[in-house]
């Protein structure tokens, strides 16, 4: 771990290992700053990496994944255990200590050996010795003396994965590992996923800032139709479903901008994995356990790095100084979120009654008030509602109370949909409320009355949206390699920017579901 990794992840790593009661870890400090920080943190399971092996001695000018620079400054930190090469493991060892099963033909054995040479050589070059055996190999002599003759000392670990798995299962000790690579390519996207899982350590101010005012909202979901379980239809439905969700978030983000509040992101629901290579029935590689829908990593929906910089309308005179920052969907479930934040709660619901025509006065905005029942104890917001509907104009009955504090909360029925000119004085009157909640944001706000403001907002929001990827055989799948998702409501989609030839919106093809 170097200084950069320590400053963004060091405390998080230590906090989670201690919380999980994991004591069998070892950290290598790659610089003096990290070495001192580990000492101050009371970590004793650490060592200083040899400095002469850390500096890059090649000629690459850029540090990119898979480059010589990357290889040398990553794997060069390890120490090879001996001089034995992978080809000797696969050629000499079987000849002296193993026989190929009778069912394997000579040609098949040869082809398998060639493949294994490449696989094991790659593993060996990481500094790991490999003894390969499978169901078609029968050991006729103890190979250990032969292997030990090529090692400079005793093996550090002798292990079989089956024995370890069996022991853990018998001891009811399930093991899990989390690799954040599927959480997006940037630090911000990985941190976002850690925050969602309550696994990232943020400073206290992230939760307790006295000026923190939140806006939360629910999402309605599309209902998957029968007979869609092939990759093409699944990926199309996935994009249609996310478009449906994003176009509700479009209005929630607008309300947050008008009110200058922090937006708590919802649990976006995914019906297909996002993978840079390809998916099979919307699952990655040989995964058959994933159930749909699942909670999306935010990087599968939005450009997290750009989102974390804050959403604003540069140059706007109406909303100068307004900038929307975000919190993860589990923010109010986090024990570090203070009770007083959760206890101050107001819900804005669209009224069943049609709104009067024209621009409404402030005294015409709220049609009724309802005190929400108190709860026995403060708790987090419930999961976003998942009402399946294709009718975006129908107004269902008010949802069950989503009060989160001891004192209940307040539900206001408003003459929705309101324009931003009408919404702003209403939101100003609620500025002291810590949590505002929108059960149906798309039915609550009509949009921006000023055309230039609306166009600028459209541009800013669509820039936040990412794409689904990837189709490796676009012709066979009858679609482009990538499908760009759309946050703009249908009436605003005339201003969508042009895309490259690898990407398309496919809006007309998605109308089947949405």
Order of alpha helices (4+ residues) and beta strands (2+ residues): alpha-beta-alpha-beta-alpha-alpha-beta-alpha-beta-alpha-alpha-alpha-alpha-beta-alpha-beta-beta-beta-alpha-beta-alpha-beta-beta-beta-beta-alpha-beta-beta-alpha-beta-alpha-beta-beta
